[in-house]
Amino acid sequence: MPVKQLIEGGRVPVKVFTAELEPQARVQLENVSRLPVVFGHVAAMPDVHAGIGATVGSVIPTRGAIIPAAVGVDIGCGMNALRLSLRAEQLPDGLARLRTAIECAVPVGFEERGEGDACREACAPLARGLGDIVSRHPKIAKMQRDPQKKWIRQMGSLGGGNHFIELCLDEDGFLWVMLADLVAQNKGVECRKDKGVLDEIPGAYKDIDAVMAAQSDPVEVVHTLKQIVCVKG
């Protein structure tokens, strides 16, 4: 993957793997390159854009320190896609009821499950490990109300911010369920379009085709999915 821009002037250089870099993201990257704990070089991936506290799509190697904002509040998040046996022709003409059903079944934002709906079996294998962590770092328990129960009630929830449940169709018309960041345009997609999501709707992100083209060397496209339903956290 070729370097398209090289930003110098800091303690370490910044290698940018895209020709498109917004001014605010450039300033953030320049500031990071001057930090005394950064070494080697800072990298900016093709999907780079300005973030809160640190640049989204950046790789910041540090020595002797951890920068929480650079690690991100989404640590532990990932993406997963599962192809179902259902096909496009089996879907209803209107998808609003399907979106509403997902929103009713999966807590979003700060919402959580009731005591009777909590996923206790899924939590059981994790309880001991979490208990060990909290015993070593007891301040974690003081960050939430009723921490012993809250994480259990939130298991299987979508969370908030840039988290999404998507229903997509592939090239052969099969239906997919995906947990992901939103990366395609929302025209024709059954999703929220109110002011509450204007900061994170698909239009706020770079064109996915351009991003994938810029990283074609390390990435192999297996399927191209088209969104039809999106539920935002």
C-alpha positions, -999 to 999 in steps of 0.1 A, spaced: 0 0 0 19 31 -12 24 62 10 5 91 -7 16 119 16 45 124 41 40 150 69 73 161 85 82 186 111 73 167 143 94 143 164 84 115 139 70 116 104 34 109 95 29 85 66 -5 91 50 -19 63 28 -45 84 10 -44 116 -11 -75 129 6 -68 144 41 -91 170 56 -73 200 73 -86 191 108 -73 156 106 -39 169 93 -36 192 124 -45 163 147 -18 141 131 8 169 133 1 174 170 4 137 177 37 135 158 52 160 183 43 139 215 74 128 234 61 92 238 56 86 200 83 67 182 89 53 147 63 70 126 25 77 128 4 62 100 -29 74 86 -50 48 68 -72 54 37 -103 60 58 -86 86 80 -108 115 93 -108 139 122 -120 124 155 -126 135 191 -93 134 209 -74 115 182 -76 110 145 -99 81 134 -80 57 111 -46 66 126 -19 42 140 1 58 168 30 37 182 41 48 217 68 38 241 64 39 278 29 53 277 -7 46 266 -28 73 251 -65 64 259 -79 87 232 -57 70 206 -68 35 218 -104 47 214 -136 43 233 -145 15 210 -118 -8 222 -130 -44 219 -154 -36 192 -153 -55 159 -173 -64 128 -191 -96 120 -212 -106 90 -234 -137 87 -251 -149 56 -286 -162 61 -306 -187 41 -332 -160 33 -333 -142 -1 -344 -108 -12 -376 -121 -27 -387 -134 7 -385 -100 23 -416 -78 28 -422 -49 5 -419 -25 35 -389 -28 58 -400 -4 85 -417 -31 106 -385 -52 104 -364 -23 116 -388 -16 145 -387 -53 155 -349 -53 157 -350 -20 178 -375 -36 202 -355 -68 206 -320 -53 210 -314 -25 236 -295 5 221 -277 35 236 -278 34 274 -308 10 274 -304 -25 290 -324 -57 294 -347 -63 323 -337 -89 349 -358 -116 333 -343 -110 298 -307 -108 308 -283 -132 289 -270 -149 321 -257 -180 304 -236 -160 280 -222 -140 309 -213 -169 331 -179 -178 314 -169 -141 316 -178 -134 352 -147 -149 368 -123 -130 345 -141 -98 350 -141 -103 388 -103 -108 387 -99 -75 368 -121 -55 392 -104 -70 422 -71 -56 409 -86 -23 398 -114 -16 422 -120 19 409 -137 3 379 -166 -7 400 -171 29 412 -176 41 377 -212 26 374 -242 21 395 -247 -15 405 -218 -28 384 -222 -64 392 -256 -65 375 -253 -38 349 -229 -55 326 -251 -86 326 -282 -66 317 -262 -49 289 -249 -81 274 -263 -85 239 -271 -48 236 -259 -26 207 -245 2 228 -243 38 215 -224 59 191 -210 45 160 -225 10 164 -249 -5 139 -270 -36 131 -274 -39 94 -294 -61 71 -277 -63 37 -281 -81 4 -251 -96 -15 -246 -100 -53 -266 -132 -53 -296 -118 -34 -289 -135 -1 -296 -117 31 -268 -109 56 -269 -97 92 -239 -75 100 -226 -57 131 -205 -29 118 -196 7 114 -219 24 88 -199 29 56 -224 32 27 -248 60 17 -282 59 33 -302 67 2 -328 39 -1 -319 24 33 -345 19 60 -328 37 89 -331 67 112 -324 100 95 -333 124 123 -310 151 139 -299 126 166 -277 107 141 -266 135 118 -231 134 132 -227 97 123 -249 90 93 -232 73 63 -227 106 45 -202 117 71 -178 90 60 -156 86 30 -167 68 -1 -162 31 6 -152 23 -29 -124 49 -28 -113 36 6 -112 0 -6 -94 10 -38 -67 27 -18 -60 -4 2 -64 -30 -25 -29 -45 -19 -36 -59 16 -74 -64 12 -93 -90 -8 -130 -82 -15 -150 -114 -10 -185 -99 -11 -200 -66 -18 -230 -60 5 -258 -35 -1 -275 -21 30 -313 -23 32 -319 -18 69 -298 -1 95 -303 2 133 -281 27 150 -269 25 186 
